[in-house]
Amino acid sequence: MTHANPPFTFAVGYQQPENGERFPDIVADYQPQVGEVYFAWVGTPSGRPILGAHDNDSDAIQDVLEEDLKALHQLGVKLDILFNANCYGAHAFSRELENNVRGVMDYLGELGCQPDIITTTSPAIAHISKTHFPAVEVRASVNMRIGSTQAMSYVDDLFDSFYLQRDRQRDLRHVASVHQWCERHHKKLCLLANSGCL
């Protein structure tokens, strides 16, 4: 059975349910409405709870994550990796940060599930992605608090898509104006439809 493409799709956050249910099976139940899954790499700060931070067996968590990402890729769901810490401290413009991003992306590519999107708060990581992974969409995180077209124009060479600042999302006239700017500049506008962001 084939599904017509919905007028818009949702991105959902990756989880490892404690009841034993597999996350890709849950996503499959909502196809084709779920177009993207965003996730953080094990042990990586992302603005979400760190996957494996309180578990004694982070290798097992990583194994499950890798199998789930492969299954999601097989479903045709886009994978969006979060390099989304609010601050990278002394590593913010370091070779170590570049090597870390490249290492994770290369590793996932070898697994056959390289992310389609990188969402980040870091202009440096956006530059790293544009330099080394030009086919990957780079998305400005909602945590950057970009709420105007002027702010978007400052970084439009680094980002292909933008999450709009949380407290501007309910101003529909403003959203429409920003959307028009994005269309003129070949950018994608994203909104967060969870309770904390709406």
TORGUKE-995660 format. One record per residue (C-alpha): chain; x, y, z. Coordinates in nm, 4 decimals. Layout:
# residues N
[rec 'A'; [X; Y; Z]],
...
END
This chain:
# residues 198
[rec 'A'; [0.0000; 0.0000; 0.0000]],
[rec 'A'; [0.1391; 0.3416; -0.0902]],
[rec 'A'; [0.0706; 0.6595; 0.1013]],
[rec 'A'; [0.0226; 1.0020; -0.0488]],
[rec 'A'; [0.2807; 1.2494; 0.0717]],
[rec 'A'; [0.1365; 1.4510; 0.3619]],
[rec 'A'; [0.1369; 1.8334; 0.3321]],
[rec 'A'; [0.3941; 1.8504; 0.6115]],
[rec 'A'; [0.5876; 1.6004; 0.8184]],
[rec 'A'; [0.6921; 1.5805; 1.1796]],
[rec 'A'; [1.0344; 1.5340; 1.3326]],
[rec 'A'; [1.0361; 1.3282; 1.6517]],
[rec 'A'; [1.3038; 1.2818; 1.9147]],
[rec 'A'; [1.4763; 0.9454; 1.9449]],
[rec 'A'; [1.4206; 0.7440; 2.2629]],
[rec 'A'; [1.4946; 0.3958; 2.3880]],
[rec 'A'; [1.1625; 0.2931; 2.5490]],
[rec 'A'; [1.1974; 0.1143; 2.8817]],
[rec 'A'; [0.9135; -0.1275; 2.8025]],
[rec 'A'; [1.1242; -0.3086; 2.5430]],
[rec 'A'; [0.9376; -0.1701; 2.2426]],
[rec 'A'; [1.1682; -0.0733; 1.9558]],
[rec 'A'; [1.1611; 0.2912; 1.8541]],
[rec 'A'; [1.1638; 0.2205; 1.4763]],
[rec 'A'; [0.8505; 0.0072; 1.5201]],
[rec 'A'; [0.6745; 0.3017; 1.6838]],
[rec 'A'; [0.7847; 0.5351; 1.4029]],
[rec 'A'; [0.6697; 0.2841; 1.1390]],
[rec 'A'; [0.3154; 0.3030; 1.2808]],
[rec 'A'; [0.3054; 0.6751; 1.1936]],
[rec 'A'; [0.4455; 0.6684; 0.8411]],
[rec 'A'; [0.4550; 0.8798; 0.6325]],
[rec 'A'; [0.3787; 1.1619; 0.8792]],
[rec 'A'; [0.7136; 1.1149; 1.0589]],
[rec 'A'; [0.9723; 1.2466; 0.8160]],
[rec 'A'; [1.2685; 1.2942; 1.0496]],
[rec 'A'; [1.4097; 1.1576; 1.3725]],
[rec 'A'; [1.6522; 1.3730; 1.5683]],
[rec 'A'; [1.9010; 1.2093; 1.8010]],
[rec 'A'; [2.2174; 1.2729; 1.9969]],
[rec 'A'; [2.5230; 1.0521; 1.9872]],
[rec 'A'; [2.5936; 0.8512; 2.3020]],
[rec 'A'; [2.7631; 1.0645; 2.5680]],
[rec 'A'; [2.7309; 1.3840; 2.3610]],
[rec 'A'; [2.5741; 1.6999; 2.5078]],
[rec 'A'; [2.2805; 1.8010; 2.2912]],
[rec 'A'; [2.0320; 2.0104; 2.4864]],
[rec 'A'; [1.8470; 1.6861; 2.5660]],
[rec 'A'; [1.9223; 1.4257; 2.8342]],
[rec 'A'; [2.2563; 1.2650; 2.7465]],
[rec 'A'; [2.1956; 0.9189; 2.6042]],
[rec 'A'; [2.3737; 0.6694; 2.8261]],
[rec 'A'; [2.4760; 0.9266; 3.0887]],
[rec 'A'; [2.3316; 0.7266; 3.3806]],
[rec 'A'; [2.3741; 0.3784; 3.2438]],
[rec 'A'; [2.6588; 0.1454; 3.3305]],
[rec 'A'; [2.6538; -0.0134; 2.9870]],
[rec 'A'; [2.6865; 0.2680; 2.7336]],
[rec 'A'; [2.8167; 0.0153; 2.4779]],
[rec 'A'; [2.4817; -0.1664; 2.4880]],
[rec 'A'; [2.2970; 0.1648; 2.4497]],
[rec 'A'; [2.5151; 0.2530; 2.1511]],
[rec 'A'; [2.4526; -0.0896; 1.9946]],
[rec 'A'; [2.0756; -0.0372; 2.0210]],
[rec 'A'; [2.1068; 0.3178; 1.8837]],
[rec 'A'; [2.3060; 0.1958; 1.5836]],
[rec 'A'; [2.0560; -0.0795; 1.5029]],
[rec 'A'; [1.7664; 0.1637; 1.5429]],
[rec 'A'; [1.9305; 0.4198; 1.3127]],
[rec 'A'; [1.9807; 0.1539; 1.0470]],
[rec 'A'; [1.6141; 0.0528; 1.0768]],
[rec 'A'; [1.4960; 0.4141; 1.0576]],
[rec 'A'; [1.7121; 0.4689; 0.7500]],
[rec 'A'; [1.5508; 0.1610; 0.5922]],
[rec 'A'; [1.2097; 0.3200; 0.6582]],
[rec 'A'; [1.3178; 0.6244; 0.4581]],
[rec 'A'; [1.3145; 0.8512; 0.7622]],
[rec 'A'; [1.5701; 1.1327; 0.7568]],
[rec 'A'; [1.8222; 1.1244; 1.0409]],
[rec 'A'; [1.9027; 1.4508; 1.2200]],
[rec 'A'; [2.2013; 1.4410; 1.4546]],
[rec 'A'; [2.2146; 1.7005; 1.7319]],
[rec 'A'; [2.5433; 1.8782; 1.7999]],
[rec 'A'; [2.3400; 2.1083; 2.0120]],
[rec 'A'; [2.5173; 2.1923; 2.3367]],
[rec 'A'; [2.4603; 2.5468; 2.4587]],
[rec 'A'; [2.8348; 2.5916; 2.5081]],
[rec 'A'; [3.1396; 2.3965; 2.3931]],
[rec 'A'; [3.3673; 2.5918; 2.6250]],
[rec 'A'; [3.7376; 2.5816; 2.5427]],
[rec 'A'; [3.6651; 2.3398; 2.2562]],
[rec 'A'; [3.4287; 2.5782; 2.0743]],
[rec 'A'; [3.6730; 2.6503; 1.7883]],
[rec 'A'; [3.9135; 2.3631; 1.8396]],
[rec 'A'; [4.0563; 2.0940; 1.6169]],
[rec 'A'; [3.9268; 1.8490; 1.8796]],
[rec 'A'; [3.5689; 1.9580; 1.8145]],
[rec 'A'; [3.6204; 1.9265; 1.4385]],
[rec 'A'; [3.7704; 1.5788; 1.4780]],
[rec 'A'; [3.4839; 1.4723; 1.7040]],
[rec 'A'; [3.2148; 1.5860; 1.4586]],
[rec 'A'; [3.3954; 1.4327; 1.1612]],
[rec 'A'; [3.4590; 1.1098; 1.3516]],
[rec 'A'; [3.0943; 1.0594; 1.4454]],
[rec 'A'; [2.9716; 1.1476; 1.0966]],
[rec 'A'; [3.2265; 0.9220; 0.9259]],
[rec 'A'; [3.1452; 0.6360; 1.1613]],
[rec 'A'; [2.7729; 0.6636; 1.0936]],
[rec 'A'; [2.8474; 0.6808; 0.7218]],
[rec 'A'; [3.0404; 0.3533; 0.7469]],
[rec 'A'; [2.7369; 0.1986; 0.9175]],
[rec 'A'; [2.5222; 0.3044; 0.6207]],
[rec 'A'; [2.3201; 0.5593; 0.8131]],
[rec 'A'; [2.5002; 0.8922; 0.7810]],
[rec 'A'; [2.2701; 1.1688; 0.9017]],
[rec 'A'; [2.0837; 1.3776; 0.6465]],
[rec 'A'; [2.0763; 1.6789; 0.8801]],
[rec 'A'; [2.2999; 1.8307; 1.1461]],
[rec 'A'; [2.1186; 2.0543; 1.3952]],
[rec 'A'; [2.3561; 2.2722; 1.5912]],
[rec 'A'; [2.3901; 2.5811; 1.8082]],
[rec 'A'; [2.7475; 2.6248; 1.6891]],
[rec 'A'; [2.8490; 2.8301; 1.3847]],
[rec 'A'; [3.1819; 2.6463; 1.4040]],
[rec 'A'; [3.0092; 2.3073; 1.3696]],
[rec 'A'; [2.7975; 2.4483; 1.0859]],
[rec 'A'; [3.1212; 2.5499; 0.9100]],
[rec 'A'; [3.2749; 2.2061; 0.9754]],
[rec 'A'; [2.9705; 2.0394; 0.8224]],
[rec 'A'; [2.9654; 2.2689; 0.5190]],
[rec 'A'; [3.3348; 2.2016; 0.4649]],
[rec 'A'; [3.3434; 1.8236; 0.5104]],
[rec 'A'; [2.9820; 1.7120; 0.4486]],
[rec 'A'; [2.8394; 1.9511; 0.1866]],
[rec 'A'; [2.5473; 1.7209; 0.1030]],
[rec 'A'; [2.4207; 1.7279; 0.4635]],
[rec 'A'; [2.1573; 1.9882; 0.5534]],
[rec 'A'; [2.2734; 2.2183; 0.8336]],
[rec 'A'; [1.9979; 2.3435; 1.0638]],
[rec 'A'; [2.0145; 2.6270; 1.3167]],
[rec 'A'; [1.8904; 2.5022; 1.6521]],
[rec 'A'; [1.6041; 2.6692; 1.8344]],
[rec 'A'; [1.8581; 2.7204; 2.1142]],
[rec 'A'; [2.0317; 2.9846; 1.8972]],
[rec 'A'; [1.7216; 3.2042; 1.9513]],
[rec 'A'; [1.7166; 3.3242; 1.5894]],
[rec 'A'; [1.3906; 3.5150; 1.5652]],
[rec 'A'; [1.4286; 3.7568; 1.2744]],
[rec 'A'; [1.5263; 3.7598; 0.9106]],
[rec 'A'; [1.8066; 3.9995; 0.9977]],
[rec 'A'; [1.9561; 3.7396; 1.2326]],
[rec 'A'; [1.9115; 3.4696; 0.9665]],
[rec 'A'; [2.0889; 3.6848; 0.7094]],
[rec 'A'; [2.3990; 3.7051; 0.9322]],
[rec 'A'; [2.4467; 3.3271; 0.9118]],
[rec 'A'; [2.2682; 3.2297; 0.5913]],
[rec 'A'; [2.5940; 3.1022; 0.4395]],
[rec 'A'; [2.6213; 2.8472; 0.7235]],
[rec 'A'; [2.2640; 2.7182; 0.7590]],
[rec 'A'; [2.0174; 2.5612; 0.5167]],
[rec 'A'; [1.7253; 2.5646; 0.7593]],
[rec 'A'; [1.6248; 2.7436; 1.0756]],
[rec 'A'; [1.4203; 2.6710; 1.3837]],
[rec 'A'; [1.2413; 2.9918; 1.4711]],
[rec 'A'; [1.2938; 3.1406; 1.8183]],
[rec 'A'; [1.0390; 2.9906; 2.0593]],
[rec 'A'; [0.8629; 3.3096; 2.1628]],
[rec 'A'; [0.8106; 3.4231; 1.8013]],
[rec 'A'; [0.6284; 3.1079; 1.6902]],
[rec 'A'; [0.2817; 3.2220; 1.7982]],
[rec 'A'; [0.3034; 3.5485; 1.6045]],
[rec 'A'; [0.1588; 3.4106; 1.2812]],
[rec 'A'; [0.2103; 3.7331; 1.0887]],
[rec 'A'; [0.5789; 3.7257; 1.1822]],
[rec 'A'; [0.6026; 3.3544; 1.0962]],
[rec 'A'; [0.4544; 3.4257; 0.7524]],
[rec 'A'; [0.7042; 3.7072; 0.6934]],
[rec 'A'; [0.9980; 3.4884; 0.7964]],
[rec 'A'; [0.8684; 3.2057; 0.5789]],
[rec 'A'; [0.8582; 3.4386; 0.2777]],
[rec 'A'; [1.2200; 3.5406; 0.3435]],
[rec 'A'; [1.3199; 3.1739; 0.3705]],
[rec 'A'; [1.1499; 3.0914; 0.0417]],
[rec 'A'; [1.3247; 3.3794; -0.1348]],
[rec 'A'; [1.6615; 3.2650; 0.0019]],
[rec 'A'; [1.6035; 2.8916; -0.0562]],
[rec 'A'; [1.5980; 2.8110; 0.3151]],
[rec 'A'; [1.3667; 2.5881; 0.5139]],
[rec 'A'; [1.1732; 2.7185; 0.8154]],
[rec 'A'; [1.1027; 2.4753; 1.1003]],
[rec 'A'; [0.8729; 2.5113; 1.4008]],
[rec 'A'; [0.8728; 2.3116; 1.7216]],
[rec 'A'; [0.5349; 2.1720; 1.8179]],
[rec 'A'; [0.6120; 2.0471; 2.1664]],
[rec 'A'; [0.4719; 2.1970; 2.4834]],
[rec 'A'; [0.7939; 2.3676; 2.5916]],
[rec 'A'; [0.8370; 2.5448; 2.2590]],
[rec 'A'; [0.4805; 2.6367; 2.1730]],
END
